[in-house]
Structures are given as structure tokens and as C-alpha cells.
Amino acid sequence: MKKLTGSRVGIDQGDEEVFSEFATGGDMWTGEGSRERRKAVSFSEPFRTPPTVQVAMSLWDIDQRANIRADVTAENVTRSGCDLVFRTWGDTRVARVRMSWLAIGEVKSEDDWDL
């Protein structure tokens, strides 16, 4: 459990296209095996400490003739941003993915002192 000190909690959110490969024939659409795409996002302002980030797919355009496999996560979370990560494997064919994210954490207060 993450316990927040202080009384200021910040919430930031966004919705990002991670990739679109149908029109270009990219390997998410045409390939097989392990594949990964990353999208760096910046928070609207830095948190006091790295926040907790939750991600979800808000758009998933996938070929129904193949197995449906996906792993979505946030990695490299810092005070100012993170990477949205989409992974798939096997014969899954993905045309495009959009991911939503929600960051919750401590934000600076005017009562904070920098010593």
C-alpha cells in the first residue's frame, strides 16, 4: 500500500494513441511472436514523489481471426512521467491501440520547504 504524507493529492489523466500499424503494415499487424510498443507520457506537472499509475486500453482494433492477447502496464514511472507499454505475442494481429492512464500521488504544497 502506498501511504501519502501531507494533505495534497494530485490526480492527472490522459488518453494516448500508442500505435497505429494497419495502414503501414507494421509488425504489430503483420508479425508474429513477442512484440512491444511504448509511448512516453508527461504529467501536466511533476508530483512530489513518483505517483501510482493505472493504465487501460481505451481502443483496441484487433483481427478476430487470431488469438487475442495483450499485456498493458506503466513502466519507468517518475515524478514527471511514465511509459505506457503494450505487449502481445503469438499470432495476435493488432491494428492500433489507444491507452488511457490515471496517475495519483502527492503534489507539492506551498507549505513545503526546500532546504
Backbone as XML, in Angstrom:
<?xml version="1.0"?>
<chain id="A" units="angstrom">
  <residue number="1" name="MET">
    <atom name="N" x="0.844" y="-1.181" z="0.000"/>
    <atom name="CA" x="0.000" y="0.000" z="0.000"/>
    <atom name="C" x="0.885" y="1.239" z="0.000"/>
  </residue>
  <residue number="2" name="LYS">
    <atom name="N" x="0.519" y="2.180" z="-0.803"/>
    <atom name="CA" x="1.232" y="3.456" z="-0.843"/>
    <atom name="C" x="0.503" y="4.411" z="0.081"/>
  </residue>
  <residue number="3" name="LYS">
    <atom name="N" x="1.202" y="4.937" z="1.077"/>
    <atom name="CA" x="0.609" y="5.904" z="2.006"/>
    <atom name="C" x="1.144" y="7.281" z="1.674"/>
  </residue>
  <residue number="4" name="LEU">
    <atom name="N" x="0.245" y="8.218" z="1.502"/>
    <atom name="CA" x="0.615" y="9.571" z="1.127"/>
    <atom name="C" x="0.741" y="10.424" z="2.381"/>
  </residue>
  <residue number="5" name="THR">
    <atom name="N" x="1.845" y="11.145" z="2.461"/>
    <atom name="CA" x="2.012" y="12.069" z="3.571"/>
    <atom name="C" x="1.537" y="13.440" z="3.119"/>
  </residue>
  <residue number="6" name="GLY">
    <atom name="N" x="1.045" y="14.204" z="4.043"/>
    <atom name="CA" x="0.555" y="15.531" z="3.676"/>
    <atom name="C" x="-0.884" y="15.462" z="3.223"/>
  </residue>
  <residue number="7" name="SER">
    <atom name="N" x="-1.420" y="16.599" z="2.918"/>
    <atom name="CA" x="-2.841" y="16.665" z="2.595"/>
    <atom name="C" x="-3.107" y="16.940" z="1.125"/>
  </residue>
  <residue number="8" name="ARG">
    <atom name="N" x="-2.079" y="16.979" z="0.302"/>
    <atom name="CA" x="-2.298" y="17.323" z="-1.103"/>
    <atom name="C" x="-2.100" y="16.115" z="-1.998"/>
  </residue>
  <residue number="9" name="VAL">
    <atom name="N" x="-3.179" y="15.680" z="-2.577"/>
    <atom name="CA" x="-3.148" y="14.556" z="-3.507"/>
    <atom name="C" x="-3.501" y="15.098" z="-4.887"/>
  </residue>
  <residue number="10" name="GLY">
    <atom name="N" x="-2.685" y="14.748" z="-5.870"/>
    <atom name="CA" x="-2.936" y="15.175" z="-7.240"/>
    <atom name="C" x="-3.370" y="13.999" z="-8.091"/>
  </residue>
  <residue number="11" name="ILE">
    <atom name="N" x="-4.248" y="14.282" z="-9.036"/>
    <atom name="CA" x="-4.710" y="13.275" z="-9.985"/>
    <atom name="C" x="-4.542" y="13.867" z="-11.378"/>
  </residue>
  <residue number="12" name="ASP">
    <atom name="N" x="-3.863" y="13.131" z="-12.238"/>
    <atom name="CA" x="-3.676" y="13.548" z="-13.622"/>
    <atom name="C" x="-4.132" y="12.381" z="-14.491"/>
  </residue>
  <residue number="13" name="GLN">
    <atom name="N" x="-4.590" y="12.684" z="-15.704"/>
    <atom name="CA" x="-5.054" y="11.609" z="-16.572"/>
    <atom name="C" x="-4.864" y="11.980" z="-18.021"/>
  </residue>
  <residue number="14" name="GLY">
    <atom name="N" x="-4.901" y="10.951" z="-18.869"/>
    <atom name="CA" x="-4.763" y="11.185" z="-20.297"/>
    <atom name="C" x="-5.206" y="9.979" z="-21.094"/>
  </residue>
  <residue number="15" name="ASP">
    <atom name="N" x="-5.238" y="10.147" z="-22.399"/>
    <atom name="CA" x="-5.630" y="9.108" z="-23.337"/>
    <atom name="C" x="-4.709" y="9.262" z="-24.543"/>
  </residue>
  <residue number="16" name="GLU">
    <atom name="N" x="-3.901" y="8.248" z="-24.838"/>
    <atom name="CA" x="-2.845" y="8.364" z="-25.844"/>
    <atom name="C" x="-2.925" y="7.245" z="-26.867"/>
  </residue>
  <residue number="17" name="GLU">
    <atom name="N" x="-2.785" y="7.585" z="-28.152"/>
    <atom name="CA" x="-2.614" y="6.546" z="-29.157"/>
    <atom name="C" x="-1.194" y="5.998" z="-29.007"/>
  </residue>
  <residue number="18" name="VAL">
    <atom name="N" x="-1.078" y="4.712" z="-28.756"/>
    <atom name="CA" x="0.236" y="4.093" z="-28.569"/>
    <atom name="C" x="0.824" y="3.718" z="-29.927"/>
  </residue>
  <residue number="19" name="PHE">
    <atom name="N" x="-0.008" y="3.173" z="-30.825"/>
    <atom name="CA" x="0.451" y="2.889" z="-32.184"/>
    <atom name="C" x="-0.750" y="2.681" z="-33.103"/>
  </residue>
  <residue number="20" name="SER">
    <atom name="N" x="-0.492" y="2.816" z="-34.399"/>
    <atom name="CA" x="-1.459" y="2.514" z="-35.452"/>
    <atom name="C" x="-0.661" y="1.943" z="-36.613"/>
  </residue>
  <residue number="21" name="GLU">
    <atom name="N" x="-0.778" y="0.639" z="-36.859"/>
    <atom name="CA" x="0.093" y="-0.011" z="-37.844"/>
    <atom name="C" x="-0.642" y="-0.709" z="-38.973"/>
  </residue>
  <residue number="22" name="PHE">
    <atom name="N" x="-1.953" y="-0.638" z="-39.007"/>
    <atom name="CA" x="-2.705" y="-1.299" z="-40.071"/>
    <atom name="C" x="-2.347" y="-0.733" z="-41.444"/>
  </residue>
  <residue number="23" name="ALA">
    <atom name="N" x="-2.391" y="0.586" z="-41.582"/>
    <atom name="CA" x="-2.160" y="1.222" z="-42.881"/>
    <atom name="C" x="-0.714" y="1.094" z="-43.347"/>
  </residue>
  <residue number="24" name="THR">
    <atom name="N" x="0.226" y="1.014" z="-42.399"/>
    <atom name="CA" x="1.643" y="0.966" z="-42.765"/>
    <atom name="C" x="2.196" y="-0.449" z="-42.824"/>
  </residue>
  <residue number="25" name="GLY">
    <atom name="N" x="1.399" y="-1.442" z="-42.420"/>
    <atom name="CA" x="1.875" y="-2.828" z="-42.454"/>
    <atom name="C" x="2.922" y="-3.130" z="-41.404"/>
  </residue>
  <residue number="26" name="GLY">
    <atom name="N" x="2.889" y="-2.412" z="-40.277"/>
    <atom name="CA" x="3.860" y="-2.640" z="-39.205"/>
    <atom name="C" x="3.739" y="-4.036" z="-38.611"/>
  </residue>
  <residue number="27" name="ASP">
    <atom name="N" x="4.751" y="-4.440" z="-37.849"/>
    <atom name="CA" x="4.788" y="-5.821" z="-37.370"/>
    <atom name="C" x="3.771" y="-6.132" z="-36.278"/>
  </residue>
  <residue number="28" name="MET">
    <atom name="N" x="3.142" y="-5.131" z="-35.657"/>
    <atom name="CA" x="2.034" y="-5.443" z="-34.754"/>
    <atom name="C" x="0.871" y="-6.030" z="-35.555"/>
  </residue>
  <residue number="29" name="TRP">
    <atom name="N" x="0.731" y="-5.593" z="-36.818"/>
    <atom name="CA" x="-0.338" y="-6.079" z="-37.674"/>
    <atom name="C" x="0.084" y="-7.298" z="-38.496"/>
  </residue>
  <residue number="30" name="THR">
    <atom name="N" x="1.326" y="-7.332" z="-38.929"/>
    <atom name="CA" x="1.754" y="-8.399" z="-39.843"/>
    <atom name="C" x="2.661" y="-9.441" z="-39.195"/>
  </residue>
  <residue number="31" name="GLY">
    <atom name="N" x="3.227" y="-9.147" z="-38.040"/>
    <atom name="CA" x="4.216" y="-10.027" z="-37.439"/>
    <atom name="C" x="3.636" y="-11.099" z="-36.538"/>
  </residue>
  <residue number="32" name="GLU">
    <atom name="N" x="4.534" y="-11.896" z="-35.990"/>
    <atom name="CA" x="4.194" y="-12.929" z="-35.018"/>
    <atom name="C" x="5.240" y="-12.926" z="-33.932"/>
  </residue>
  <residue number="33" name="GLY">
    <atom name="N" x="4.938" y="-13.600" z="-32.834"/>
    <atom name="CA" x="5.882" y="-13.686" z="-31.730"/>
    <atom name="C" x="5.767" y="-12.487" z="-30.806"/>
  </residue>
  <residue number="34" name="SER">
    <atom name="N" x="6.739" y="-12.345" z="-29.925"/>
    <atom name="CA" x="6.731" y="-11.262" z="-28.935"/>
    <atom name="C" x="6.939" y="-9.919" z="-29.618"/>
  </residue>
  <residue number="35" name="ARG">
    <atom name="N" x="6.055" y="-8.968" z="-29.291"/>
    <atom name="CA" x="6.151" y="-7.605" z="-29.825"/>
    <atom name="C" x="5.756" y="-6.630" z="-28.742"/>
  </residue>
  <residue number="36" name="GLU">
    <atom name="N" x="6.338" y="-5.435" z="-28.810"/>
    <atom name="CA" x="6.098" y="-4.428" z="-27.772"/>
    <atom name="C" x="6.105" y="-3.040" z="-28.389"/>
  </residue>
  <residue number="37" name="ARG">
    <atom name="N" x="5.228" y="-2.170" z="-27.876"/>
    <atom name="CA" x="5.253" y="-0.753" z="-28.228"/>
    <atom name="C" x="5.182" y="0.055" z="-26.943"/>
  </residue>
  <residue number="38" name="ARG">
    <atom name="N" x="5.906" y="1.188" z="-26.937"/>
    <atom name="CA" x="5.954" y="2.088" z="-25.791"/>
    <atom name="C" x="5.579" y="3.493" z="-26.235"/>
  </residue>
  <residue number="39" name="LYS">
    <atom name="N" x="4.942" y="4.208" z="-25.329"/>
    <atom name="CA" x="4.612" y="5.621" z="-25.574"/>
    <atom name="C" x="4.943" y="6.386" z="-24.305"/>
  </residue>
  <residue number="40" name="ALA">
    <atom name="N" x="5.882" y="7.317" z="-24.394"/>
    <atom name="CA" x="6.242" y="8.156" z="-23.239"/>
    <atom name="C" x="5.174" y="9.227" z="-23.055"/>
  </residue>
  <residue number="41" name="VAL">
    <atom name="N" x="4.746" y="9.416" z="-21.808"/>
    <atom name="CA" x="3.801" y="10.481" z="-21.487"/>
    <atom name="C" x="4.391" y="11.359" z="-20.395"/>
  </residue>
  <residue number="42" name="SER">
    <atom name="N" x="4.045" y="12.619" z="-20.438"/>
    <atom name="CA" x="4.463" y="13.578" z="-19.407"/>
    <atom name="C" x="3.241" y="14.014" z="-18.624"/>
  </residue>
  <residue number="43" name="PHE">
    <atom name="N" x="3.385" y="14.089" z="-17.311"/>
    <atom name="CA" x="2.299" y="14.584" z="-16.480"/>
    <atom name="C" x="2.199" y="16.089" z="-16.661"/>
  </residue>
  <residue number="44" name="SER">
    <atom name="N" x="1.027" y="16.655" z="-16.369"/>
    <atom name="CA" x="0.826" y="18.089" z="-16.581"/>
    <atom name="C" x="1.694" y="18.932" z="-15.646"/>
  </residue>
  <residue number="45" name="GLU">
    <atom name="N" x="2.079" y="18.358" z="-14.503"/>
    <atom name="CA" x="3.071" y="18.965" z="-13.613"/>
    <atom name="C" x="3.682" y="17.844" z="-12.785"/>
  </residue>
  <residue number="46" name="PRO">
    <atom name="N" x="4.904" y="18.042" z="-12.290"/>
    <atom name="CA" x="5.554" y="16.973" z="-11.525"/>
    <atom name="C" x="4.853" y="16.696" z="-10.195"/>
  </residue>
  <residue number="47" name="PHE">
    <atom name="N" x="4.855" y="15.425" z="-9.823"/>
    <atom name="CA" x="4.397" y="15.022" z="-8.499"/>
    <atom name="C" x="5.550" y="15.185" z="-7.518"/>
  </residue>
  <residue number="48" name="ARG">
    <atom name="N" x="5.262" y="15.139" z="-6.234"/>
    <atom name="CA" x="6.300" y="15.248" z="-5.206"/>
    <atom name="C" x="7.173" y="13.991" z="-5.196"/>
  </residue>
  <residue number="49" name="THR">
    <atom name="N" x="6.556" y="12.846" z="-5.376"/>
    <atom name="CA" x="7.227" y="11.549" z="-5.497"/>
    <atom name="C" x="6.579" y="10.819" z="-6.673"/>
  </residue>
  <residue number="50" name="PRO">
    <atom name="N" x="7.195" y="9.765" z="-7.199"/>
    <atom name="CA" x="6.555" y="9.046" z="-8.302"/>
    <atom name="C" x="5.153" y="8.569" z="-7.907"/>
  </residue>
  <residue number="51" name="PRO">
    <atom name="N" x="4.154" y="8.868" z="-8.735"/>
    <atom name="CA" x="2.775" y="8.500" z="-8.407"/>
    <atom name="C" x="2.483" y="7.037" z="-8.733"/>
  </residue>
  <residue number="52" name="THR">
    <atom name="N" x="1.328" y="6.592" z="-8.334"/>
    <atom name="CA" x="0.800" y="5.311" z="-8.769"/>
    <atom name="C" x="0.073" y="5.561" z="-10.091"/>
  </residue>
  <residue number="53" name="VAL">
    <atom name="N" x="0.363" y="4.739" z="-11.091"/>
    <atom name="CA" x="-0.234" y="4.931" z="-12.417"/>
    <atom name="C" x="-1.007" y="3.676" z="-12.801"/>
  </residue>
  <residue number="54" name="GLN">
    <atom name="N" x="-2.248" y="3.867" z="-13.188"/>
    <atom name="CA" x="-3.087" y="2.782" z="-13.672"/>
    <atom name="C" x="-3.329" y="3.011" z="-15.153"/>
  </residue>
  <residue number="55" name="VAL">
    <atom name="N" x="-3.251" y="1.945" z="-15.950"/>
    <atom name="CA" x="-3.492" y="2.053" z="-17.392"/>
    <atom name="C" x="-4.593" y="1.085" z="-17.816"/>
  </residue>
  <residue number="56" name="ALA">
    <atom name="N" x="-5.244" y="1.429" z="-18.913"/>
    <atom name="CA" x="-6.270" y="0.573" z="-19.511"/>
    <atom name="C" x="-6.315" y="0.857" z="-21.002"/>
  </residue>
  <residue number="57" name="MET">
    <atom name="N" x="-6.776" y="-0.103" z="-21.767"/>
    <atom name="CA" x="-6.954" y="0.139" z="-23.195"/>
    <atom name="C" x="-8.287" y="0.847" z="-23.408"/>
  </residue>
  <residue number="58" name="SER">
    <atom name="N" x="-8.240" y="1.965" z="-24.113"/>
    <atom name="CA" x="-9.470" y="2.685" z="-24.442"/>
    <atom name="C" x="-9.881" y="2.426" z="-25.887"/>
  </residue>
  <residue number="59" name="LEU">
    <atom name="N" x="-8.964" y="1.874" z="-26.697"/>
    <atom name="CA" x="-9.271" y="1.447" z="-28.061"/>
    <atom name="C" x="-8.357" y="0.287" z="-28.399"/>
  </residue>
  <residue number="60" name="TRP">
    <atom name="N" x="-8.947" y="-0.757" z="-28.913"/>
    <atom name="CA" x="-8.180" y="-1.927" z="-29.326"/>
    <atom name="C" x="-8.773" y="-2.422" z="-30.628"/>
  </residue>
  <residue number="61" name="ASP">
    <atom name="N" x="-8.075" y="-2.207" z="-31.721"/>
    <atom name="CA" x="-8.506" y="-2.626" z="-33.047"/>
    <atom name="C" x="-7.708" y="-3.865" z="-33.396"/>
  </residue>
  <residue number="62" name="ILE">
    <atom name="N" x="-8.372" y="-5.035" z="-33.397"/>
    <atom name="CA" x="-7.672" y="-6.308" z="-33.495"/>
    <atom name="C" x="-8.361" y="-7.227" z="-34.490"/>
  </residue>
  <residue number="63" name="ASP">
    <atom name="N" x="-7.578" y="-8.077" z="-35.126"/>
    <atom name="CA" x="-8.091" y="-9.075" z="-36.061"/>
    <atom name="C" x="-8.757" y="-10.203" z="-35.273"/>
  </residue>
  <residue number="64" name="GLN">
    <atom name="N" x="-10.033" y="-10.489" z="-35.582"/>
    <atom name="CA" x="-10.767" y="-11.504" z="-34.834"/>
    <atom name="C" x="-10.397" y="-12.923" z="-35.255"/>
  </residue>
  <residue number="65" name="ARG">
    <atom name="N" x="-9.628" y="-13.085" z="-36.321"/>
    <atom name="CA" x="-9.272" y="-14.426" z="-36.787"/>
    <atom name="C" x="-8.073" y="-15.012" z="-36.051"/>
  </residue>
  <residue number="66" name="ALA">
    <atom name="N" x="-7.438" y="-14.224" z="-35.194"/>
    <atom name="CA" x="-6.273" y="-14.690" z="-34.430"/>
    <atom name="C" x="-6.604" y="-14.663" z="-32.940"/>
  </residue>
  <residue number="67" name="ASN">
    <atom name="N" x="-5.753" y="-15.273" z="-32.146"/>
    <atom name="CA" x="-5.930" y="-15.230" z="-30.694"/>
    <atom name="C" x="-5.750" y="-13.799" z="-30.191"/>
  </residue>
  <residue number="68" name="ILE">
    <atom name="N" x="-6.512" y="-13.451" z="-29.182"/>
    <atom name="CA" x="-6.469" y="-12.106" z="-28.605"/>
    <atom name="C" x="-5.610" y="-12.152" z="-27.346"/>
  </residue>
  <residue number="69" name="ARG">
    <atom name="N" x="-4.434" y="-11.491" z="-27.396"/>
    <atom name="CA" x="-3.501" y="-11.482" z="-26.269"/>
    <atom name="C" x="-2.973" y="-10.070" z="-26.076"/>
  </residue>
  <residue number="70" name="ALA">
    <atom name="N" x="-2.943" y="-9.622" z="-24.818"/>
    <atom name="CA" x="-2.394" y="-8.291" z="-24.543"/>
    <atom name="C" x="-1.938" y="-8.200" z="-23.100"/>
  </residue>
  <residue number="71" name="ASP">
    <atom name="N" x="-0.893" y="-7.438" z="-22.914"/>
    <atom name="CA" x="-0.393" y="-7.093" z="-21.588"/>
    <atom name="C" x="-0.153" y="-5.591" z="-21.618"/>
  </residue>
  <residue number="72" name="VAL">
    <atom name="N" x="-0.811" y="-4.836" z="-20.743"/>
    <atom name="CA" x="-0.642" y="-3.384" z="-20.695"/>
    <atom name="C" x="-0.176" y="-2.978" z="-19.307"/>
  </residue>
  <residue number="73" name="THR">
    <atom name="N" x="0.755" y="-2.031" z="-19.260"/>
    <atom name="CA" x="1.300" y="-1.592" z="-17.980"/>
    <atom name="C" x="1.927" y="-0.210" z="-18.132"/>
  </residue>
  <residue number="74" name="ALA">
    <atom name="N" x="2.252" y="0.383" z="-16.996"/>
    <atom name="CA" x="3.050" y="1.615" z="-16.960"/>
    <atom name="C" x="4.414" y="1.238" z="-16.391"/>
  </residue>
  <residue number="75" name="GLU">
    <atom name="N" x="5.471" y="1.676" z="-17.048"/>
    <atom name="CA" x="6.830" y="1.410" z="-16.591"/>
    <atom name="C" x="7.615" y="2.710" z="-16.546"/>
  </residue>
  <residue number="76" name="ASN">
    <atom name="N" x="8.744" y="2.669" z="-15.867"/>
    <atom name="CA" x="9.632" y="3.831" z="-15.749"/>
    <atom name="C" x="8.886" y="5.052" z="-15.213"/>
  </residue>
  <residue number="77" name="VAL">
    <atom name="N" x="8.098" y="4.837" z="-14.171"/>
    <atom name="CA" x="7.314" y="5.921" z="-13.582"/>
    <atom name="C" x="8.243" y="6.842" z="-12.786"/>
  </residue>
  <residue number="78" name="THR">
    <atom name="N" x="8.214" y="8.127" z="-13.119"/>
    <atom name="CA" x="8.985" y="9.145" z="-12.407"/>
    <atom name="C" x="8.027" y="10.219" z="-11.913"/>
  </residue>
  <residue number="79" name="ARG">
    <atom name="N" x="8.564" y="11.226" z="-11.274"/>
    <atom name="CA" x="7.748" y="12.352" z="-10.809"/>
    <atom name="C" x="7.084" y="13.082" z="-11.979"/>
  </residue>
  <residue number="80" name="SER">
    <atom name="N" x="7.713" y="13.048" z="-13.156"/>
    <atom name="CA" x="7.230" y="13.863" z="-14.272"/>
    <atom name="C" x="6.594" y="13.087" z="-15.422"/>
  </residue>
  <residue number="81" name="GLY">
    <atom name="N" x="6.636" y="11.747" z="-15.391"/>
    <atom name="CA" x="6.034" y="11.000" z="-16.486"/>
    <atom name="C" x="6.238" y="9.509" z="-16.363"/>
  </residue>
  <residue number="82" name="CYS">
    <atom name="N" x="5.845" y="8.789" z="-17.418"/>
    <atom name="CA" x="5.997" y="7.334" z="-17.441"/>
    <atom name="C" x="5.929" y="6.848" z="-18.877"/>
  </residue>
  <residue number="83" name="ASP">
    <atom name="N" x="6.160" y="5.556" z="-19.052"/>
    <atom name="CA" x="5.994" y="4.904" z="-20.345"/>
    <atom name="C" x="4.748" y="4.030" z="-20.297"/>
  </residue>
  <residue number="84" name="LEU">
    <atom name="N" x="3.859" y="4.190" z="-21.275"/>
    <atom name="CA" x="2.751" y="3.265" z="-21.461"/>
    <atom name="C" x="3.291" y="2.120" z="-22.306"/>
  </residue>
  <residue number="85" name="VAL">
    <atom name="N" x="3.054" y="0.881" z="-21.886"/>
    <atom name="CA" x="3.632" y="-0.274" z="-22.571"/>
    <atom name="C" x="2.519" y="-1.242" z="-22.970"/>
  </residue>
  <residue number="86" name="PHE">
    <atom name="N" x="2.513" y="-1.617" z="-24.250"/>
    <atom name="CA" x="1.609" y="-2.632" z="-24.778"/>
    <atom name="C" x="2.464" y="-3.777" z="-25.304"/>
  </residue>
  <residue number="87" name="ARG">
    <atom name="N" x="2.137" y="-5.001" z="-24.870"/>
    <atom name="CA" x="2.848" y="-6.188" z="-25.348"/>
    <atom name="C" x="1.840" y="-7.215" z="-25.836"/>
  </residue>
  <residue number="88" name="THR">
    <atom name="N" x="2.232" y="-7.943" z="-26.889"/>
    <atom name="CA" x="1.458" y="-9.079" z="-27.363"/>
    <atom name="C" x="2.422" y="-10.151" z="-27.836"/>
  </residue>
  <residue number="89" name="TRP">
    <atom name="N" x="1.900" y="-11.316" z="-28.198"/>
    <atom name="CA" x="2.742" y="-12.437" z="-28.592"/>
    <atom name="C" x="1.923" y="-13.398" z="-29.446"/>
  </residue>
  <residue number="90" name="GLY">
    <atom name="N" x="2.602" y="-14.404" z="-29.958"/>
    <atom name="CA" x="1.938" y="-15.420" z="-30.773"/>
    <atom name="C" x="1.443" y="-14.845" z="-32.084"/>
  </residue>
  <residue number="91" name="ASP">
    <atom name="N" x="0.251" y="-15.293" z="-32.509"/>
    <atom name="CA" x="-0.301" y="-14.878" z="-33.798"/>
    <atom name="C" x="-1.248" y="-13.682" z="-33.707"/>
  </residue>
  <residue number="92" name="THR">
    <atom name="N" x="-1.315" y="-13.029" z="-32.549"/>
    <atom name="CA" x="-2.204" y="-11.879" z="-32.375"/>
    <atom name="C" x="-1.852" y="-10.782" z="-33.385"/>
  </residue>
  <residue number="93" name="ARG">
    <atom name="N" x="-2.874" y="-10.230" z="-34.034"/>
    <atom name="CA" x="-2.694" y="-9.158" z="-35.024"/>
    <atom name="C" x="-3.432" y="-7.920" z="-34.538"/>
  </residue>
  <residue number="94" name="VAL">
    <atom name="N" x="-2.673" y="-6.871" z="-34.232"/>
    <atom name="CA" x="-3.256" y="-5.649" z="-33.675"/>
    <atom name="C" x="-3.025" y="-4.496" z="-34.655"/>
  </residue>
  <residue number="95" name="ALA">
    <atom name="N" x="-4.117" y="-3.853" z="-35.065"/>
    <atom name="CA" x="-4.022" y="-2.726" z="-35.990"/>
    <atom name="C" x="-3.650" y="-1.441" z="-35.263"/>
  </residue>
  <residue number="96" name="ARG">
    <atom name="N" x="-4.301" y="-1.196" z="-34.117"/>
    <atom name="CA" x="-3.992" y="0.023" z="-33.363"/>
    <atom name="C" x="-4.468" y="-0.121" z="-31.918"/>
  </residue>
  <residue number="97" name="VAL">
    <atom name="N" x="-3.819" y="0.670" z="-31.056"/>
    <atom name="CA" x="-4.147" y="0.665" z="-29.628"/>
    <atom name="C" x="-4.078" y="2.090" z="-29.106"/>
  </residue>
  <residue number="98" name="ARG">
    <atom name="N" x="-5.068" y="2.437" z="-28.311"/>
    <atom name="CA" x="-5.049" y="3.677" z="-27.546"/>
    <atom name="C" x="-5.188" y="3.282" z="-26.081"/>
  </residue>
  <residue number="99" name="MET">
    <atom name="N" x="-4.401" y="3.922" z="-25.210"/>
    <atom name="CA" x="-4.431" y="3.605" z="-23.790"/>
    <atom name="C" x="-4.756" y="4.842" z="-22.977"/>
  </residue>
  <residue number="100" name="SER">
    <atom name="N" x="-5.608" y="4.655" z="-21.976"/>
    <atom name="CA" x="-5.875" y="5.724" z="-21.019"/>
    <atom name="C" x="-5.024" y="5.481" z="-19.783"/>
  </residue>
  <residue number="101" name="TRP">
    <atom name="N" x="-4.680" y="6.555" z="-19.085"/>
    <atom name="CA" x="-3.862" y="6.428" z="-17.878"/>
    <atom name="C" x="-4.378" y="7.380" z="-16.807"/>
  </residue>
  <residue number="102" name="LEU">
    <atom name="N" x="-4.146" y="6.981" z="-15.568"/>
    <atom name="CA" x="-4.552" y="7.763" z="-14.408"/>
    <atom name="C" x="-3.406" y="7.713" z="-13.406"/>
  </residue>
  <residue number="103" name="ALA">
    <atom name="N" x="-2.879" y="8.879" z="-13.039"/>
    <atom name="CA" x="-1.778" y="8.977" z="-12.075"/>
    <atom name="C" x="-2.299" y="9.649" z="-10.810"/>
  </residue>
  <residue number="104" name="ILE">
    <atom name="N" x="-2.020" y="9.021" z="-9.668"/>
    <atom name="CA" x="-2.451" y="9.552" z="-8.373"/>
    <atom name="C" x="-1.250" y="9.585" z="-7.454"/>
  </residue>
  <residue number="105" name="GLY">
    <atom name="N" x="-0.986" y="10.745" z="-6.855"/>
    <atom name="CA" x="0.146" y="10.856" z="-5.945"/>
    <atom name="C" x="0.195" y="12.191" z="-5.246"/>
  </residue>
  <residue number="106" name="GLU">
    <atom name="N" x="1.231" y="12.327" z="-4.436"/>
    <atom name="CA" x="1.430" y="13.565" z="-3.689"/>
    <atom name="C" x="1.899" y="14.676" z="-4.612"/>
  </residue>
  <residue number="107" name="VAL">
    <atom name="N" x="1.369" y="15.869" z="-4.383"/>
    <atom name="CA" x="1.849" y="17.054" z="-5.092"/>
    <atom name="C" x="2.398" y="18.027" z="-4.063"/>
  </residue>
  <residue number="108" name="LYS">
    <atom name="N" x="3.238" y="18.916" z="-4.540"/>
    <atom name="CA" x="3.846" y="19.880" z="-3.638"/>
    <atom name="C" x="2.797" y="20.846" z="-3.096"/>
  </residue>
  <residue number="109" name="SER">
    <atom name="N" x="3.069" y="21.306" z="-1.895"/>
    <atom name="CA" x="2.221" y="22.272" z="-1.220"/>
    <atom name="C" x="3.018" y="23.553" z="-1.013"/>
  </residue>
  <residue number="110" name="GLU">
    <atom name="N" x="2.325" y="24.679" z="-0.890"/>
    <atom name="CA" x="3.029" y="25.929" z="-0.597"/>
    <atom name="C" x="3.685" y="25.883" z="0.779"/>
  </residue>
  <residue number="111" name="ASP">
    <atom name="N" x="3.288" y="24.919" z="1.614"/>
    <atom name="CA" x="3.885" y="24.748" z="2.940"/>
    <atom name="C" x="5.174" y="23.924" z="2.902"/>
  </residue>
  <residue number="112" name="ASP">
    <atom name="N" x="5.487" y="23.307" z="1.754"/>
    <atom name="CA" x="6.725" y="22.520" z="1.631"/>
    <atom name="C" x="7.921" y="23.462" z="1.623"/>
  </residue>
  <residue number="113" name="TRP">
    <atom name="N" x="8.988" y="23.048" z="2.273"/>
    <atom name="CA" x="10.222" y="23.834" z="2.297"/>
    <atom name="C" x="11.297" y="23.056" z="1.570"/>
  </residue>
  <residue number="114" name="ASP">
    <atom name="N" x="12.033" y="23.724" z="0.707"/>
    <atom name="CA" x="13.195" y="23.135" z="0.066"/>
    <atom name="C" x="14.425" y="23.594" z="0.818"/>
  </residue>
  <residue number="115" name="LEU">
    <atom name="N" x="15.076" y="22.676" z="1.504"/>
    <atom name="CA" x="16.274" y="23.023" z="2.287"/>
    <atom name="C" x="17.525" y="22.627" z="1.560"/>
  </residue>
</chain>
